[in-house]
Amino acid sequence: MKRPLQVTLLVLSGLGLLHASLFTDLSLRFVKEGMRPMLVASGVLLLVLGVAEAWSSQKPVSGDDADGHGHDQDDADGHGHGHGQDDGHGHDHSTVPRIAWLLFLPALSLLFYAPPALGAYTAAREAPKAVAEQRYFDPLPATSPILLTLTQFTSRVQQDHKRDIGGRSVRMTGFVTPDKGADGWYLTRIIFTCCAADAQSVKVRIHGAAALPANTWVTVTGTWHPGGTLGTSSAPAALDARTVKQVAKPVNAYTDALPLF
């Protein structure tokens, strides 16, 4: 890979990172919001390196190299002291390995074709995320419906021994994950701990409402669907839906956030 192509790769990679993290929200498909500043800094650094490399390649050749008697020339007695392309063992280090061309693919993809976001396809193929153990729950507000995250709802259903969630109207937001051949569908959220590689899903089964197309973002209002013993692990994280309203996908979709209304 020649120097102009190395410069092009650095600049494209820098622009790709800035496009994904600074000028658009594409980076949120892959990493948490808190890592965005580091991606911006990395993009700027790659651009600076590319400009520096381009500038250094324009510097005139100086010293012995200009008159053809550089360090790569052999001595008159035939003993070479060169530091050029061959290291004396038959290995040429003047060019980058051809496999480096593959680095152009992720750089170009960030600019022109970002990979699709994680969604129902991923969630349907993994078990729901286990919620953390919780011993104390604050009293539920008197307002109705109660705005909850999917994790909060699951914890209340399976761990709140006071069973305050029973009979209360709740509202949650997530995307549709179909469950073919079964009763109901899943309201789902995918959560990043760090990035897409460690993504986990939390699901609440929805009864009593027809499923919209997969990956459609909806807000569901309803009451806990009875089953097992409320307040214990035998109780299902399930909801009898009263209303299902389609909503816009949130900007930061990979958190388990409260409904916006």
Number of C-alpha atoms within 10 A of each C-alpha: 13 9 13 12 12 17 21 17 22 23 21 22 27 25 23 22 26 24 19 22 24 18 13 11 14 20 23 22 21 20 21 19 18 10 15 19 12 11 19 19 16 16 25 18 15 21 23 15 16 22 16 12 17 16 11 10 13 8 8 8 10 9 10 10 12 10 9 10 11 15 14 15 16 13 11 7 6 8 9 13 11 15 12 14 13 13 11 11 6 8 9 13 11 11 10 13 10 8 8 11 13 9 12 15 11 16 21 16 13 22 16 11 10 16 12 9 14 16 20 22 12 14 22 16 9 11 11 16 15 12 14 9 9 11 9 10 14 6 9 11 9 8 10 10 15 18 21 18 21 24 21 16 21 23 22 24 28 22 23 19 15 14 15 15 19 15 12 15 19 22 25 27 29 31 25 25 28 22 14 8 7 7 11 20 24 25 28 28 30 24 20 22 14 14 17 18 10 10 18 19 24 24 25 22 21 24 19 15 14 12 18 17 12 16 18 18 24 22 19 23 20 23 19 23 21 16 11 12 14 24 21 16 14 13 18 20 25 24 25 19 21 15 13 20 11 14 15 9 14 14 10 15 21 26 17 22 20 15 18 10 8
